[in-house]
């Protein structure tokens, strides 16, 4: 079987640190502890924003309408903080780093909405993200 691209991750991801790539990959799964159809739609969008689709017939990257913040709020409150931290970190990185500015804005709006509206915290600046998630190895 011949493939057109040898990588599953999209090219823009090769321009960010390994640590940021790892954080995004960790955020591409849904929560395990409860039914969350709205979060699942958001995660499918994140997969499309970061990966080539190896199986368009499967629902893994299905193109659904994006949920509203209100829809996901009712699901996020039942997620573990561990899962939510992966989700918001992945959205933040996509929001700052995605090469498609429209996709970046969607991700950043979810990130900032979750952080400020759900948790009443401040968002991070891109420079703070880069410092926090810098690689600790030379490559």
N, C-alpha and C positions, 0 to 999 in steps of 0.2 A: 504494500500500500504506500503510495507516494504522498508526502505531506508538503504543503506549500510553505509552512513556517515551522521551524524546528523548536519553537518555544511556545509554551502555553501562556506565559505572561505577555501582556502587550508591551510594545517597545518603550513607552514612556516610563515603565517601571524600572527599566534598566538604568535610568538616570537618577534614581534615588538610592539612598544608602541601603545596605543589606538589612540593617536593622529595621528600617522603614518598610522594606519589602516583606520582611518576616511578620511585622505587626499587621500589615494588610492581609497577608495570607491567613493569619490567625483570626481575623475578623470576618472571614468569608464563610463562616458556618453559622447556623442559627442556634438559638438557645435550646438546650436539651430538656429543660425542666417543665415546659408547658407548651400548649398549642398557641402559636403566634403567627397567624396568616399574614398580618400586615408587616411584621418584621421580616418575614420570609420574602415578601415582595421587594423590600428594600435590599435585602442581602442578595437576591437574584440580580438586581440592578448593579450592585457593587461588583458582582462577579463579571457582569458584562463590561464594566468600566475598567477591569483589570486583566481579563483573560480572553484568549481566543476560545471559541466554543468548539469543543471536540465532538459534541454530539447534539446537533440542533434538534433532533427528535426527542430529546429528554428534557424534562422540566427544570434541570439544574440552573439554566440561565434564561428561563422563559421570560419573555418580554411582557410584563404586567404593567398596569398603571401604578405609579408610585403612590404610596400611602401618605396621608396627611400626618403632621406631627401629632394631632389629637388622636388619630387612630393608633399610632405606635406608642403613645404615652400610656395607654391602657394596658399594653403588653409589656413595656419596659419595666413598669413598677413590679412585675412578678419575676423578672430576670435576676440572676445573680449579678452582683457588682463586678465579678470577674468577667462575665460575658459582656456586660455593658461597657466596661473599660476597653475591651478589644474592639467592640463596635464603634465607639466614638473615636478611638485613636485611628482606626482604619478610615473612617469618614473624614477626619481631620487631614490625614495625609493625602487622600484623594483630593480633598478640597484645596489644598495648597499646591499639589504637585502635578495633577493631571494635565496633560498637554492640551486637551480640549477644554477651553474655558467655560463652556456651557455645562459640561459634566462636572467640572471643578466647582462651579457655583452651586449646583444641586447638592453635592456632597458637603460643601462648607455650610450651606443653609441647614441641612440636617444636623451636622455637628454642632453648630452654634445654637440651634434651637434646643437640642437635647441638653447641652451644657447649661445654657442660660435659663431656659424656661422650666425644665424638669428639675434641675439640681441647683439652680440659682447660684451658679459659679461664673467665673470669668473665662472667656476663651483665651487661648494661647496665641502668641504671635508666631509667625513662621520661623523666625530666628530662634525662638525658645524651643519649638519643636525640633529644629535641626540640631540644636545643642543637646537636648535630652535624648534624641534617638540617633546619635552619631555612632558610627562603627567604632568598635574598640580593637579592631584588628586591621592590619595593612593588607590590602588586596589589590 
